[in-house]
Structure formats: C-alpha cells, structure tokens
C-alpha cells in the first residue's frame, strides 16, 4: 500500500486504484447498490479498510442533484414534550437548509397507528430520503416501516424504538435505565417502603414499557418493601391523567409516591393541588417542560428525568444525513443522556 496515500486522506480514486476496479464499482459498493460480484465487493471493502477511507458527507451532500429531504412524524395532542420536539425541528430547519437539508414535519394524532401508517405509505424515495417517527409498537406500523425501507426510504425511530422493524437507527435515551433511575430515587425517598402508584401513557409505547420494566426490576432487587399500584394508562392526556391521579389519591390515603413514566403532567399537578396533598407524596415525572418546571418549583414534583429534545432532533438530522449519503453503513450518533432535574438545579 502506498504510504503517501495513507498519510493524506484517501479518496474514492485511491480506493478504485487499490482494488483494481472502476469508480462506478466503488460507488455501487459504497451505496449498497446491486450489480457487483461478491469477490469484487470484497476487494473494495479490503481497500477501504487498508486505506482508512471514510466518506466526506458534506462534500457528498453538495454533490447531490437535489436537497436531502427528511420528514418528521411527531404526535399531536396535549403532550408538551412532543411540542418541544416539534419546536426543535422548526428551530433547526433554517440551519439545516444551509447544508441543503430540507426538514418537514407532520403532526399526527397521538397513538393513531392508522394515521402514521397512511403517512408513511405516501412517502417515496424521489421526494423523501428519510422519515423520523415517534410511534407505538403496532404490527401495522412495523409493516409500513418495512415497506418504506423496500421503497428506498430510510426510517428512524425517535424517543421510542421499534427494533423488530427495518428501521435504520434509534435516537433516544436508554429507557430501561430511566426506569431504574426512577426506582433508585424513589427507594431512597421512601426508605421504609410503602405504596407507589405508576401511571403510563400507553404500554404499547416501547419506551413506556421499558421504563416500567426497569422500574419494577430495580425496586424488586433493592427496595422490596415498596408496593407498586398499577400501572394505569393515561394515554398521555392531561384530563385522563388527572382523573387517574384523583382516583388513586381517593382510593389510597396511604399512598407514598407517584411515578408518571409518560406525559400528562399538567393533569398530574392539577390533581395533586386539588387534593391538597401536593408536596406530601414523592413524585417523579419525565421531560422538562413548562408544566414540570412549575411542578418542581412548587414542590408538587420532586424529580424530572429529561431527554433533551433539541439534542435528539440534532442527532436525528445528523443520522438522517449519514444514512441518506452512505446507505451501506450504520449511522453513528452520540448517546442521549438522561438529565436529572430537581428544584435546586433548575436553570
């Protein structure tokens, strides 16, 4: 191998010369297109590895005949965190346009699998390079993702993963770890044990199911004196969540804690304040929104576990660009860290 090539950044021309193939063949291998014999593809892969070749995605983007088109499907409704994701997409759209990345967004009814499926089925590779979705784990959604993948549209999951599908990447926190974190905090809040109620949005959402699994496992392993009530599903709606919390407080006068692993926190805070028990229970919620900030300040909520919506959208855009320009490789993204907020460290 020519040492001078190794010292400078290798190009596709260097790869073609080292493998003894044409530039067109290298392009087919890099983009996973058919028409290359296995032995030839292996030669190209060996040359790539020996040269340490990596594609300059910015240069590749500028060389494209059209802009990169990324569509975000964000649930609509009263979920403030989803509004934060939508705001992050809008905020980053002008910055993305400077890199010839066009972002568009469709708000779909929360937990409406049919609506999401209809939207995915309308996408084609000529007008959309990548779709980024937030979805529950439903068979029809998995089938729509697989169909989009076959049409040449890369699909990524955001916030809640669908690993049984042909999705190319997942952007979000480790939700099992989030549930374990909530259990560790709750166990320390209630060292003598007691009753803790759990409210979920929907256990058809994998992120909610994983949080619940982590919460249960950590409590069982370290804090066996805590009894779990529920989970009850509030479907991430404030009014439904408020009704559930009010009923729990009425039925369990000795309730020691609440863990809301989904949304609907406006309803949670309203029910606590209406009951007169705000501040008496240890309460853990998810996502730092105006409502949960206010809940932390008032003492209605003790801890908020956050996943940085702006950071998630930033990583989703980076991964979409990488997948669209180099479909043969896995997009590498920075992990989304779990933020832990109390009244004391609010910015």
N, C-alpha and C positions, 0 to 999 in steps of 0.2 A: 504494500500500500504506500502511495506517495506521501511522505511525511509533510510536505508543503501543503497538501490538501487538508491533512488532519489539523495543521496549525491554524489555518484560516477556516472560516465557516464553510462547510460543504454545501454544494448546490445540487440541484437535480441533474445538471450536466455531469457533475462528478460521479453521481450515483449511476447514471447511464453508462459512463465510460468504465467504471469499476465492474459493473455487472455484465458489460458487453451487450447492452440492449439499447433500443431506441428511447427517446424522450417520451414518446407516446406510451410505450410499455410501462415506463416508470410511473407515468401519470395514472394509468389504469390500476396499477398495484396500490399506489398511494390512496386512491379514491375508492378502492374495493369494487371496481367495475369488472365485468366478465371479459373473456377473450384472451386470458393469459394462462399458459400452461403452468401446472404446479411447480415443475422444476425451474421454470423461468422466474416465477414469482419468488421462489426460494432464493435464487441468486440475487434478486433485487433486495430482498429483506436482509440478506447477509451483507450486501454492500452498504445498506442504510446503517446497520449496526456497527460495521467496521469503521465507517466514516463519522459516526456520531451525528448523522444527518437529522435535522428537525426542520419542519416547515415554518417559514415566516408567515404566520397567519395574517398579519396586517398587509403584507405585500400581496398575498393571495387574495385578500378581500378587495384591494384596489384593482386587481387584475380581472375581477369578475365583470361579466357583461351587465349585470344588474345588481341592485342592492340586496342585502340579506334581509329576509322578511321573517320576523318572529312574532307569533301570536300568543298572547297570554289569555287563558281562560280563568277568570277569577270569580268565585262565588259572590253573589249579591245578597242583600238582606241586612240584618242588624248586627252582623259580626264586624266589630270595629277593627279587628286585626286584618280581615280581608280588605277593608277600606284602606288600611295602611299599605298593604301590598299594591293595591291599585294606584295609590298616590305615588308610591315609589316608581312604578312603571312610567307614570306620567312625568315624574321629575327627571327620570333618566332618558326619556325619549329624545330631547334635543341633543344631549351629549352623544347618544348612540348614532344619531343622524350624521354627526361629523365623521364617524367611521363607516358611513354607508350602511348602517344597520337600522332598518325601519321596524319600530315596535308598534304593534296594535294590540288592542285589548277588547275582550268581550266579557261582559258581566253576565253570568248565567245564574239561574236560581239555585240557591244552596241545596245540596243533596238531591238535585234533579239529574239523575243519571241519563235519562232520555234526552234532556236538553243538551247536555255535554256531548253525548254521542252524535246528535244531529250536527252540532258544530264541528266536531272532528271529521265527520263523514263528508263535509263540504270542502275540506282542505285538499289541495293538490300540490304537487311538487313544483309546479310552474309559478305559483303565487305565494307559496309558503315553504320555507326551509325547515322551520322548527315550531312546534307547538309546546307550550309550557302549561301544564294543567294542575289544578287542585281538585282532587276527586275522591269520592268514596270507593270502596273496593267492591265493585259490582261486575258480574260476568259480561254484561253488555259493554261496559267501559273498556274492559280488558280486550274484548274482541275488536272494538273500534280503534284502540291503540295499535293492535297487531295489523289491522287493515291499513292504517295510515303509514305504518312502517313499510309495508309492502308497496305502497304508492310512492315511496321515497321521501316521506315527511318524517323527520326525526321528532320523537315525542319525549319530553322530560316531565317528571313529576316534581311538584313543589309542595313543601310542607308535609304532605302525607304520601308515602311511597306505594307503588304497585309492582312489587318485584316479580310477580307471576306473569307480567306482560312483556311486550317487546320494547318497553321504554328504555331509552338510551342512558339516562342519568337521573339521579335523585338529588335535589337540593333541599336541605333541611337539617334539623338537629337530630341527634340520636334520641328518639322519643322514649325508648326504654330507659335510657339514662335519666331523662327528665322525670319519669315516674319514680325512679329510685331516689332521685334527689328530693322530690316532694315527700317521700316516705321517711327519708333520713331526717328532714327538717321537722316533720310532724311528730316523729318519735321523740325528738328532743324537746318539742313543745309540750308533749304530754308524757312525761317520764313514768307516770303512774298508770298509764293506759287509759282506756275509755272508748267511747263511740266516736267514729269519724265517718261522716257521710261523704260519698263520692258521687259527683254529677258529671256526666259526659255529654258531649254534643250528640254523637252517634257512634256506636261501636262498629258501624260499617266503615267508619273512617279508620284507616290503619294506624294513623298517629295516635288517635284516642285509645284504640285497643292496646297499642304498645305501651302507652303511658300507664294504663290500668294494670297491665301485666307486670311492669316494672314496680309499680307502687305496691301491689299485692305481694310480690316476691320479696321485696326489701322489708316490708313490715313483718312478713312471716318469719324471715330469717333473723331479724334483730329486735323487733318490737311486738312480740306475740301477745302482749296484754291489750293491744288496740284491736277493737272490733270494727269491721267495715260494714257500714249500712249502704246498700245499693250495689252497683251503680244505677242511677236513674238517668234517663236521657232527656235533655232539654232542647235538643236539635239546634243548639247554638242561637236560640231565640231568647231575647230578654224577657218577654212576657211569660213564656213557658218555663224558663229557668226560675223566674221569681215565684211562680206558683209552686214549683217543686220545693224550693227552699222554704217557703212559708209552711208547706205541709210537713216537711221534715222537722222544722222547729216546733210545730204544734204537737207532732207525734212523739218527739224525743226531747223531753225537757232536760235530760241529762247529756245531750249531745256536746261533745268536747271540741270537735273540729270539723271543718269542711274542706274538701279538695275539689275544686272545679277544674277538671282537666281539659275542658273545652272553652267555648266562648259564652255569651250571655251574661257577662259580668255586671252589666248595668242592672239586670234583674236581680242578681245575687246581692248587690249592695243595697238596692231598694228594699228587698225583703228583710235583710238584716236590720236596716234602720227602722223599718216599720214595726218590727218585732220588739224593738228596744234592747236587743241582745248584741248589737254591733259593738265589737271590742271585747265581748265575753268569750267568744269562740276563737280558736286559732284557725285562720283561713289562708289557704294557699290557692292562687289562681295562675293563669297563664296569660302572657302577652301584655306588654307595657303600652297601654292606650290611655287616652284622657280619663276614661272611667276607672281603670285600675290605678292610675296615678292618684286620682282623687280618693280612691278607697284606701290607698296606702297612707295618704296624708291624714285622713280622718280616723284611721285605726280600724276600719271595717275589714281591711285585708292586711295580713301580716307579711306575706312574701309573694312576689310575682316572678315567675320564670319566663324569660323572654327569649325570642329567637331572631331579633334584628331583621325586620322585613326589608329594609333598604339593602342590607348586606346580602340577603337571599336573592333579591332581584339582580343585584350586581353580579353575583356568581352565576345566576341563570343566564344572563346575557353573555358572559364570557364562555360558558359551556356551550350555549347555542352556536356561537361563532365557531368554536373549535370543532363541533360536530359537523356543521354545515360545510366547513372548508377541508376537513380531513375525516371523512366518514368511516375510514378503516380503523380509527383509533378511539380509545375511550377518553372522554373529556375529563381532565383533571381539574378539580375545583378545591378551593380552601374549605375546610370544615366550618360549619356554622356552630359557634359556641353558644352554650346556654348561659344567658345572663341571669343573675340572681339579684333582685332589687328589693330593698326594704325602704321604709320611710327615711332611714338615716343616710342612704346613699343615692337618693333621687337627684338627678341633675336639674 
